[in-house]
């Protein structure tokens, strides 16, 4: 593995909304940026290292993370931003579609954490942030509600396991539809990720809730 020459941020599940804004926010601070997505897009970010992977494919995701760390070294911060977002009601529930959504919404986050957090812990520090949502479960969004509750539980367990070694595990819970120029502008939301990454250890937040209102995320 190459020695890391500069701090690095890896965004898994990078896309044109929050993923793009978070990538550009960290790049603005001088961090090398790695992007993992199904498309392999660089999101207009010059110099970004990109890899293709489906977050529901464990072997493919682990291979992309291995390639990424081989290029950038153990990252300073990893953001898991992948999700399956769709409407589904309890009456429409089916095992296959629920498991497919869970694999991306929770399984991919767990695999990503298991692959990179031990190295962060050995180094003595790092940040792992999951994009969450659905602060209250909604019957019109069964799989997403279950998935977002799952990743918040995962963050709590990661904090228990790796927090003592200096790894800050947290989630950013977005309580509305993301769109530029609205109260849920992705550029505004991206500021929460940077704030979590730069918080002093004694002041770590485990969750930031973005409601779109005045003082959101405080």
C-alpha positions as CSV (number, residue, x, y, z in Angstrom):
1,X,0.0,0.0,0.0
2,X,1.3,3.5,-0.9
3,X,2.0,5.8,1.9
4,X,-0.7,8.5,2.0
5,X,0.7,11.8,0.9
6,X,-2.3,14.0,1.9
7,X,-5.5,13.6,3.9
8,X,-8.1,11.6,2.0
9,X,-11.9,11.5,1.9
10,X,-13.9,8.6,0.4
11,X,-17.5,8.9,-0.5
12,X,-19.3,5.6,-1.1
13,X,-22.6,6.0,-3.0
14,X,-21.5,9.2,-4.6
15,X,-24.2,10.9,-6.7
16,X,-25.4,14.2,-8.0
17,X,-27.0,15.4,-4.7
18,X,-25.4,15.1,-1.3
19,X,-22.6,13.0,-2.6
20,X,-21.4,15.7,-5.0
21,X,-21.7,18.5,-2.5
22,X,-19.8,16.5,0.2
23,X,-17.1,15.6,-2.2
24,X,-16.6,19.2,-3.3
25,X,-16.7,20.4,0.4
26,X,-13.9,18.1,1.4
27,X,-11.9,18.8,-1.7
28,X,-12.2,22.5,-0.9
29,X,-10.3,21.8,2.3
30,X,-7.4,20.2,0.4
31,X,-8.4,16.5,0.9
32,X,-7.8,14.0,-1.9
33,X,-11.2,12.6,-2.8
34,X,-12.1,9.0,-3.7
35,X,-15.6,8.2,-5.1
36,X,-17.3,4.8,-5.2
37,X,-20.5,4.6,-7.2
38,X,-22.3,2.4,-9.8
39,X,-21.5,4.9,-12.5
40,X,-17.9,5.7,-11.6
41,X,-18.6,9.4,-12.2
42,X,-16.1,12.0,-11.0
43,X,-19.0,14.4,-10.4
44,X,-17.1,17.2,-12.1
45,X,-14.3,17.0,-9.4
46,X,-10.9,17.3,-11.0
47,X,-8.4,14.8,-9.7
48,X,-11.0,12.6,-7.9
49,X,-10.1,8.9,-7.8
50,X,-13.2,6.9,-9.0
51,X,-14.2,3.3,-8.8
52,X,-17.4,1.4,-9.9
53,X,-19.2,-0.8,-7.4
54,X,-22.7,-1.8,-6.4
55,X,-23.0,-1.3,-2.7
56,X,-25.2,-4.5,-2.5
57,X,-22.3,-6.5,-4.0
58,X,-20.0,-7.3,-1.1
59,X,-17.1,-8.6,-3.2
60,X,-17.3,-5.7,-5.6
61,X,-17.5,-3.1,-2.8
62,X,-14.6,-4.6,-0.9
63,X,-12.5,-4.7,-4.1
64,X,-13.3,-1.0,-4.8
65,X,-12.3,0.0,-1.2
66,X,-9.1,-2.0,-1.5
67,X,-8.3,-0.2,-4.7
68,X,-9.1,3.1,-3.2
69,X,-7.0,2.6,-0.1
70,X,-4.2,1.4,-2.4
71,X,-4.4,4.7,-4.2
72,X,-5.0,7.1,-1.3
73,X,-4.0,5.2,1.8
74,X,-6.2,4.8,4.8
75,X,-8.7,7.6,4.5
76,X,-9.2,10.3,7.1
77,X,-12.9,10.3,6.5
78,X,-15.4,7.9,4.9
79,X,-18.9,8.9,4.0
80,X,-21.5,6.2,3.3
81,X,-24.2,7.9,1.2
82,X,-25.9,5.0,-0.7
83,X,-29.6,4.3,-0.3
84,X,-32.6,2.8,-2.1
85,X,-35.3,5.4,-1.9
86,X,-38.8,4.3,-3.0
87,X,-42.3,4.3,-1.7
88,X,-43.6,1.0,-0.3
89,X,-46.3,0.3,2.2
90,X,-46.8,-2.5,4.7
91,X,-49.4,-4.1,2.5
92,X,-46.9,-4.2,-0.4
93,X,-44.1,-5.7,1.6
94,X,-42.2,-8.6,0.1
95,X,-39.1,-10.4,1.3
96,X,-37.1,-10.0,-1.8
97,X,-37.5,-6.3,-2.3
98,X,-37.0,-5.7,1.4
99,X,-33.7,-7.6,1.5
100,X,-32.6,-5.8,-1.7
101,X,-33.2,-2.4,-0.1
102,X,-31.6,-3.5,3.2
103,X,-28.5,-4.7,1.4
104,X,-27.8,-1.2,0.1
105,X,-29.3,0.9,3.0
106,X,-27.6,-1.0,5.8
107,X,-25.5,-3.9,4.6
108,X,-23.2,-1.8,2.4
109,X,-22.7,0.6,5.3
110,X,-21.7,-2.2,7.6
111,X,-19.3,-3.8,5.0
112,X,-17.7,-0.4,4.3
113,X,-17.2,0.2,8.1
114,X,-15.8,-3.3,8.6
115,X,-13.4,-2.8,5.8
116,X,-11.9,0.6,6.8
117,X,-12.5,1.3,10.4
118,X,-10.1,-1.3,11.8
119,X,-7.2,0.5,10.0
120,X,-8.4,3.9,11.2
121,X,-8.5,2.5,14.8
122,X,-4.9,1.1,14.4
123,X,-3.8,4.5,13.2
124,X,-5.6,6.2,16.1
125,X,-8.2,8.3,14.4
126,X,-10.6,8.8,11.6
127,X,-14.3,9.7,10.8
128,X,-17.1,7.5,9.5
129,X,-20.3,9.3,8.6
130,X,-23.5,7.8,7.3
131,X,-26.2,9.8,5.5
132,X,-29.5,9.0,7.2
133,X,-33.1,10.2,7.0
134,X,-36.6,9.4,8.1
135,X,-36.2,10.6,11.7
136,X,-39.7,9.3,12.2
137,X,-40.8,6.1,10.4
138,X,-43.5,6.5,7.7
139,X,-45.8,3.7,6.6
140,X,-45.5,5.0,3.0
141,X,-41.7,4.3,3.1
142,X,-41.3,1.0,4.8
143,X,-37.9,-0.1,3.5
144,X,-36.4,3.3,3.8
145,X,-37.7,3.8,7.3
146,X,-36.3,0.4,8.4
147,X,-33.0,1.1,6.7
148,X,-32.4,4.5,8.2
149,X,-33.3,3.2,11.6
150,X,-30.8,0.5,11.0
151,X,-27.9,2.7,10.0
152,X,-28.5,4.9,13.1
153,X,-28.2,1.8,15.2
154,X,-25.1,0.8,13.3
155,X,-23.5,4.2,14.1
156,X,-24.1,3.6,17.8
157,X,-22.4,0.2,17.7
158,X,-19.5,1.5,15.7
159,X,-19.0,4.3,18.2
160,X,-19.0,1.6,21.0
161,X,-16.5,-0.5,19.1
162,X,-14.1,2.0,17.6
163,X,-14.8,5.3,19.4
164,X,-12.3,4.5,22.2
165,X,-9.6,4.1,19.5
166,X,-10.3,7.6,18.2
167,X,-12.7,6.9,15.4
168,X,-15.7,9.3,15.2
169,X,-18.8,7.5,13.9
170,X,-21.8,9.7,13.2
171,X,-24.8,10.2,11.0
172,X,-26.4,13.1,9.2
173,X,-30.2,12.7,9.3
174,X,-31.9,14.6,6.5
175,X,-35.6,15.1,7.3
176,X,-36.8,16.1,3.8
177,X,-36.3,15.9,0.0
178,X,-32.9,17.2,-1.1
179,X,-33.0,19.9,-3.8
180,X,-30.8,22.9,-4.6
181,X,-32.1,26.3,-3.6
182,X,-34.4,24.8,-0.9
183,X,-34.2,24.4,2.9
184,X,-32.6,21.0,2.0
185,X,-29.9,22.4,-0.3
186,X,-27.1,19.7,-0.6
187,X,-24.4,22.4,-0.2
188,X,-25.9,23.4,3.1
189,X,-26.2,19.8,4.2
190,X,-22.6,19.1,3.2
191,X,-21.5,21.6,5.9
192,X,-22.6,19.1,8.6
193,X,-20.2,16.5,7.3
194,X,-17.3,18.8,7.5
195,X,-18.3,20.0,11.0
196,X,-18.5,16.4,12.2
197,X,-15.1,15.6,10.8
198,X,-13.5,18.5,12.5
199,X,-15.1,18.3,15.9
200,X,-12.7,17.9,18.8
201,X,-12.9,14.4,20.4
202,X,-14.5,15.7,23.6
203,X,-17.3,17.4,21.6
204,X,-18.3,14.6,19.2
205,X,-21.9,14.5,18.0
206,X,-23.2,11.1,17.1
207,X,-26.1,12.5,15.0
208,X,-26.9,15.8,13.3
209,X,-30.5,16.4,12.3
210,X,-31.1,18.6,9.3
211,X,-34.7,19.7,9.4
212,X,-34.5,22.7,7.1
213,X,-35.5,25.1,9.8
214,X,-33.6,27.9,11.5
215,X,-30.8,26.5,13.4
216,X,-31.1,23.1,11.7
217,X,-28.4,20.7,12.7
218,X,-27.5,22.6,15.9
